[in-house]
Amino acid sequence: MISDKYDTESYSQLMDFASENRALMDEIGAAGRRLGEDQFNYKKYGNKLSDFLGKLK
């Protein structure tokens, strides 16, 4: 969740929304985890990165 304003009122409203919509927050969290595991998993890119770095020597 991203606020369009940088103030305490906007932040408070987002936190109220989050506390009232736990199921949605769980879905967002799970989707974020899947994205992180897919895009930032060293096992997925480790060999390619190692090969690339090896060619720089």
C-alpha positions in Angstrom: 0.0 0.0 0.0 1.3 3.4 -1.0 0.0 6.7 0.2 -0.3 9.6 -2.2 0.4 12.0 0.7 3.3 12.0 3.2 1.5 12.8 6.4 0.3 11.1 9.6 -3.3 11.3 8.6 -2.8 9.4 5.4 -0.6 6.8 7.2 -3.2 6.4 9.9 -5.9 5.8 7.2 -3.8 3.2 5.5 -3.1 1.4 8.8 -6.9 1.4 9.6 -7.6 0.0 6.2 -5.0 -2.7 6.7 -6.3 -3.7 10.2 -9.8 -3.9 8.8 -8.8 -6.0 5.7 -6.6 -8.8 7.1 -7.4 -11.2 4.4 -6.4 -8.8 1.7 -3.2 -7.9 3.6 -2.4 -11.7 3.8 -2.9 -12.0 0.0 -0.7 -8.9 -0.7 2.0 -10.4 1.6 1.8 -13.8 0.0 2.1 -12.2 -3.5 5.1 -10.1 -2.4 6.8 -13.2 -1.0 6.2 -15.1 -4.3 7.6 -12.2 -6.3 10.6 -12.0 -4.0 11.3 -15.7 -4.2 11.0 -15.6 -8.0 12.9 -12.4 -8.8 15.5 -12.3 -6.1 16.3 -15.9 -5.6 20.1 -16.4 -5.8 19.5 -20.0 -6.9 17.7 -18.8 -10.1 20.5 -16.4 -11.1 23.6 -17.7 -9.3 25.1 -19.7 -12.2 24.5 -16.9 -14.7 26.0 -14.3 -12.4 29.0 -16.5 -11.6 29.6 -17.1 -15.4 29.3 -13.4 -16.0 31.7 -12.4 -13.2 34.1 -15.1 -14.3 34.3 -13.5 -17.8 35.3 -10.2 -16.3 38.7 -11.5 -15.0 
